[in-house]
């Protein structure tokens, strides 16, 4: 396994160990001891999987208690995290990473960050581990196109497919972050 820090404090891009031969590929998707060595010390308590059409945008979502470990199992996605941790040197900065099933790349998102992704292919399957169980009372959303964030989603002029809930997410200004 190889990990590298990303521009958002505490976030990591992780390439798990993969082994390929003429039969296909084997990937060690998670081994707690290796992730602890890389600095990921949370205990993950819930796994989620989503299946998305091309141009589906899910997010931006946050639960301040929850860290995530994200990977694409099929297809590809543009995955974004935004630092909402007041006092962090990267507060209100965002970073995007292209994740694909072919590259096996994972993204570690520390607690206190927003998370969202854009499916770049039909039938994109995203899997993520969470360090806290889902609690609707703790979760909130921020507009994917918040002008104060200026996230450069690779939409090439297309409109994303949004859930009804995500279509009405407030801005950071509306939530009092600015």
Secondary structure as GFF3:
##gff-version 3
##sequence-region A 1 178
A	DSSP	beta_strand	2	5	.	.	.	ID=ss1
A	DSSP	beta_strand	12	15	.	.	.	ID=ss2
A	DSSP	beta_strand	18	21	.	.	.	ID=ss3
A	DSSP	beta_strand	24	27	.	.	.	ID=ss4
A	DSSP	alpha_helix	32	38	.	.	.	ID=ss5
A	DSSP	beta_strand	46	52	.	.	.	ID=ss6
A	DSSP	beta_strand	57	63	.	.	.	ID=ss7
A	DSSP	beta_strand	68	74	.	.	.	ID=ss8
A	DSSP	beta_strand	76	83	.	.	.	ID=ss9
A	DSSP	beta_strand	94	100	.	.	.	ID=ss10
A	DSSP	beta_strand	105	109	.	.	.	ID=ss11
A	DSSP	beta_strand	113	119	.	.	.	ID=ss12
A	DSSP	beta_strand	124	130	.	.	.	ID=ss13
A	DSSP	beta_strand	139	141	.	.	.	ID=ss14
A	DSSP	alpha_helix	164	167	.	.	.	ID=ss15
A	DSSP	alpha_helix	172	175	.	.	.	ID=ss16
###
